[in-house]
Amino acid sequence: MGDIEIRDERAAGRLEAVADGEVVGRIECFLLDTPEHALEPVHTVVGPAHEGRGIAGSLARGPYAVAARGDGAVALLCPYVAERVECHPDRAPAAGPEPVRAAKEWPAASPGRL
């Protein structure tokens, strides 16, 4: 398997991991505009045939690459991403308490969107 490219598909509610032209994993996510602009990763998925190749780790770094481009903070709802952040806190600027609260409320207020 070649290099992993993380494709920004936020408009479709995900970031995708692509290897050799094939989508091999994704992070389901949503965007908040208030109380501040933030990306909310919710769930990380890697196809069974591609597990154990570092794809989930690459995906976990994806939201922070988006944030580093000035596209807002990242609130940690995905347990896998939260675990990775604990291992590498220098790579993960934390969202404030208001975006985290709003992120936790968003799925219930937006049925069918994830």
N, C-alpha and C positions, 0 to 999 in steps of 0.2 A: 504494500500500500504506500502511495506517495505521501506528500505533505498534506496536512489537513488545512483546508480553507474554511474560515467561519464566514458564512454569508449572512448579511444583515437583511432579514425578512420581517422586520418589526411590523410592517403594515399587515402582514398575514398572521401576526402573533407569535413569531418564533425567530430564533437564530438557528441556522443550519450548519452542520459540519459536512463538508463535501470532500471526498477523496476520489481521485481519478474520475471526476465527473458525476459521481453517485452520491446522493444524500445518504450519509451513514449514521446520522444522529441529529438531535435538535434539542433546544431548550424552548419550552413553551413559555411565553412571557406576555405581558401587557404593559402599556404605557399609562402613566398618570400625568395629567397636566396641572393638577392642583392637589395639595397645597404648593407643590413645586414639581417641576418636570423630573420624572424618575422612571427608570426601567425596572420592572418587577419580574425577575425570573421565577417561575413557579415549579417547573418540573423538567428534569433532564432525562432524555431517552436516547439510548444507543441500541442499534439493531443487534440482536444476539450474535450474528455472524461477525460482528465488528468489535465485540467486547474485548477488554484487555489490551487495547492498542493505544491508550492515552486519549481517546476521542472525548470522553466525558470531561477530562481535565482541560482539554482545549476549549470545549464548550463553556466550561465554568469561567474561563478567562474572558470569554466573549463580551459579556455585559460590561466589564470594566474597560475593555477597549473602546466600546461605544461611549461610555461615560468620559473617558479620557479625551475624546474628540469634542467634548463640550456639550454632549447630548443629555446631561442631567446626572443625577445620582443613581445608585442601585440599592434597592431594598431587598433584603434577603428573605424570601419566602421558600425558595427551593432548598431542601435540606442538604443536597449534595453541594450546591454552590456555597452554602453557609459553612459546611465542613472544610471546603477548600480554602475559604477566606481565613478560617482559624489557623490553617497551616501557613498561609502567606499574607499576614495582615498588611504588609507594606504595599501590596498590589490592590488593596480594596478600600477606597475611601467610602466611609459609611454614610448612609442616608440618615437624615435626622429623624426624630421620633414621629413627626407628623406624616411624612411620606410612608413610613412603616405602618402606622395606624391606618392610613387611607388604603394602603395596599392590602391589608388584611380584610378590609371591608369591601373592596372592589368586587371580588368574585361573587359574593352574595347579592350585591347590587347590580350585577351584570350577568344574569343567567344566560347560558348558552354561548358566551363569548370565548370560553376556553374549551 
